[in-house]
Amino acid sequence: MQPLAREVAELPAADHGVCIRPVSLRRTDITTGATEIIDVPCESTLESRCPACAQRKRSLRRTQCEEGWHLTSEPVVEPDPPSEAQRGWVEQRAVITAERDRLASAGATSAEDLAALDAAISDLDEEISASGLRGSVTRSAGSSSRSRRVRSTKRRQDAPDLPKRPITRKTMATRGTMPG
């Protein structure tokens, strides 16, 4: 039986270290608008797929390990300490939130007063976000916060029942006796 032409073409390419599965990319020159198709290596790491690219990747990984590119310990990422401005915004928000909660629990204030305090709290939230502080400052339980979304795993009552396959000799379970 005669060899396949593709296999014959792959042998010299593999001997010379050339990718046997190049990927064709179209490159467009922005100034002239001319396009050309260029072949780039497939960058495979499997030797069964492309021996030249796998050898190149293995050599690169070996060099990186020799140069110490791998980590011997996990990096420790510590956030920057808060600035004085950030601390001031958060403290001011805490004072206004406590005042709003106190007035809401007393019940002797008008809705306009609570709305003004809510507006001040939302303005402070914007300032806190703009200052670069990560995360969000949540409202207390007494204010108009959104409730937590809870999803049920129970089947809805208005939905039709799912179809059930009848028990036959093909199924694994039978009623009362083991299949024989």
Residue, then its C-alpha position, 0 to 999 in steps of 0.5 A: m500500500q502506498p503512503l499518503a501524500r500528507e504523511v510524506a509531506e509531514l516527515p521532512a517538516a517534522d525533521h526540520g522543526v516546522c509546524i505540521r498544522p499551521v493556522s492561517l490568519r488574515r492580516t490587514d494593513i490598516t493604512t493601505g487596506a491590503t490583506e494577506i494570509i499568514d501561517v502561524p504555528c499551531e502551538s500544540t502541546l501534544e507531540s502526537r498532534c504536532p511534534a515541532c510545536a510540542q518540542r518548542k513548548r517543552s523547551l520553553r517550559r524547561t527554560q522558564c523553570e530553570e530561570g525560576w519563573h515558577l512559584t515556590s509559594e503562593p503570592v500574598v495579596e494584601p489590600d492597601p490600608p484605607s486613606e483618611a478620606q475613605r475612613g471619613w466617608v465611612e464614619q460619616r455614613a455610619v453616623i447618618t445611618a444610625e440617626r436614620d435608624r433611630l428616627a425610623s424606630a421612634g416613628a415620630t418623624s415625617a417621611e420627608d426627613l427619612a427621605a432626606l437621610d436616605a438621599a444623604i446615605s446614597d450620596l455618601d455611598e457614591e462618594i465611597s465608591a468613587s474613592g476607590l473603596r472595594g465592595s459595598v457598604t450595606r444598609s442596616a436592617g431598619s432602612s429600606s434595603r432589598s430582601r435576600r432572594v431565596r429560590s426554592t428547590k420544590r416543584r411549582q404546583d401550577a406546573p404539570d407533572l413530569p412524564k414517568r416511564p412505566i416499569t418494564r423488564k428493561t428498567m433497573a427497578t421492579r416492585g417487590t421482586m428482583p428481576g430474574 
